[in-house]
């Protein structure tokens, strides 16, 4: 992301689980398979706002991020 490179790292392993038009649900089960050193769940919490702002800017939609 142009705003914050940490966001790219934090969401790199995300897989689209569901999108109902308002809530974007991301699946991080692949990241959990790779060990705790690759688990960015605590970082992602801080990055949700940056991701939602980027989606709003690029796609002109407002979403909420949920994680599985």
N, C-alpha and C positions, 0 to 999 in steps of 0.2 A: 504494500500500500504506500502511496505517496506520502501519507501523513505519518506513518509509524511502521518501521520495518519489523518491529517486534510482533505486530499484529499478523503479518504474513507468517511468521514462524509459529505463532500460537494457534492459527487456524489451518496450517498446512495439511494436517492429517484429517481434517473434517470431511465427512461424507454427508451428502444430503440425505436425511432420513425422511423429511416431510416438509411441505410448505402449503399452508392452507390459505394463502393470500395475505395473512397477517403475521403468523408465527412461523419462523424458519427454524426447523429442528435439525440440529447437526449431530452426527454420530461420530464418536471418537474411539470406538472400540478397537480400531486398528492401532491407534497410538498406545493404548493400554497394553497391547500385546508386546510392544517393543521394550518395555521395562520402565521403571520409575524415572530414569534419567531423561526420558523422552516425553514425560507427562507434563503438559503445560496448563492443567486445569485451573490452577490458581492465577496464572497470568491471564488466561482467557477472560476471567471475570472482569478484570480491569479493561480489557480490550473490546468488550461487547459494544460499548458506545461508539468506538471508532468504526467497527464493522457496520453497525446500523447506519451511521452517517455516510459511509462510503456507498452502501446499497441505495440509500436515499438519493445521493448525488448522482449516481450512475443510472439507476433504474427509475428514479422518481416515485418510489413507494416507501412507505414507513412499515418497518417490520420489528418484531420482537425476536430475540435470539433465545432458543431453548436448546439444551443439550441432553442427549441420551447417554 
